């Protein structure tokens, strides 16, 4: 009887250790991610804790010691800057996107192209220059030689792409620059206008493990899920582009 009890106790102890080890391995991650990833990340991995916002604001929080495990930005510049300062691992590109102009479904200002944004009376909303989508916007306007004419019509500069989208969808602005994936988030509320192919910015998303994060193994597993065939398929289904352009 004593031997049986000791054996049972040993088995229970092993089971408890295994349970704790499994729980530790699947400890919930804190993922800081660009606002444009709000809808797709939980579909790829619903178990994690997400904080979505402007990539520049999230990077600033990480610099100040915010408890993040993973940082996914709407550009490669911000994670590269954190890497240079020893605050995150070397970033990798995990997806791409396209910049578009959105107008309210009714399009009261009659905007048909990026050039129409320079018309007198147009109310344009864009993201701030430190936000990746804001930087891409300025890049496009400069490339098309429209910066001076269009920026005079800016009525507000928002902290992330979803705020730009919301103002246009609510009819508080005549147009705004967002990613094509964001436009899909409000079907029937907005119409999209393409940026000319020759002026399109190179929109690449970078991801890294935050050095101060407490779960490096879990963070790497999350990155691997994004890069996997299943993860990439969900990103593409949400309107994102493959992380590498297919070879012709």
Secondary structure, DSSP 8 states (H G I E B T S, - for coil): -HHHHHHHHHHHHHHHHHHHHHHHHT---EEEEEGGGTTTHHHH-TTSEEEEE-HHHHHHHHHTT---SEEEESSSHHHHHHHHTTSB---EEEEEE-EEEEEETT-TT---SGGGGGSTT--EEEE-TTSHHHHHHHHHHHHTT-HHHHHTTEEEEESSHHHHHHHHHTTSSSEEEEEHHHHGGGTTTEEEEE--GGG---EEEEEEEBTT-S-HHHHHHHHHHHHSHHHHHHHHHTT-B-SS----
